[in-house]
């Protein structure tokens, strides 16, 4: 089992979450579509080769984002990451994947 963590603009969060849930993430026992969200401010500066969804090349941008945490079975990781990247509005979404230890 893995813990999936990603950052997404607030207005796009529901669509991205639905995509990863439909691909197999977010089920804990008898509950599905499970996640935890923390709101914050994301900062980035697109370079000249970027095609930003928000902002302009060379200018620092700050965006209200959600940090979304959920779980993902090992056998669904590739499908879930593909769904996340397809639904996410950013050209390069920030994605973390952690190994979970059962005890």
N, C-alpha and C positions, 0 to 999 in steps of 0.2 A: 504494500500500500504506500502511496506517495501523498504528500501534502503539496498542493498546487497553490501558489500565491502569484497574483498578478495585479497590475495597476491599470485603471481604466477611467476615462472621464465619466463623471457622475451621470450625464445624460445618456451615455452609451452602455452603462453597466448592465441593465436588465437584458438587453439583447445578447450581450456577450455571455452572461450567466446562463441564459436559456440554451445557447449553443453548446456550452460545455456540459450542462446537465443532460441535454439530449444525446450527447456523445458518450455519456457514461460516468461523469463525475458527480460527486455530491450525495452519494447514498451512504447512510449510516444505519445499519440494521433495518428497521421498518420505516425509516424516514428517508425521503429523497429531497433533492434541491436544497441541501444543507450548505450553508456558507456563513462566514463571518466577515463583516465589512467595517473598515475604519476610514473615515474621511480625512483627507489632508490636501496639501498643495504639492503638485508635481512641477518640477522645473526642468527645462531642456532648452537647447539652442540648436536648431537645425543647421547643418553645414550647407555648402553650395550644391552638393549632390543630392540633398534630401528633397523629398516631395511631401512636405508636412501637411497633415490633416488640419492642424491648428498652428497658427503662427507663420513667420516668414524666416527664410534663411538668414543666418547671421544675427538674429535678434533673440534674446532670452525671452522665453514664454513661461508663464506660470498658469497652471490649470487646476481647478477643483477636481480631484480624482478620488476614487475609492481604491483602497487596498482590499482585494477580495481573497479570502482563504477558504479552501475546500479540500476534500480528499478525492483521490483517484486510484482505482485499482491498477496494479501494474500492467495488466493486459489491455488497459484502455488508454494508457498514457499517449501513445502516438495519435490516436483518433481525437482525444480531447485537446491536445496541443494544436492539431490541425484545425479543429473547429474554433478554438480560441483565436488563432491567427487569422482565420477567414472572417470571423465576425468582428474582430477588433478594428477600430478606425485608424490606429496608428500604424505607420509603416514598419516600425520596430518596437513592438510592445515589450515591456519589462516583465519577464516571467521567471519565477523561481520554482524549483522542484526539489522537495526534500524527501529523503527516505524516512519512513516511520517505523518505529520499533514497537512490536506488540509485547505487552507484559501483563 
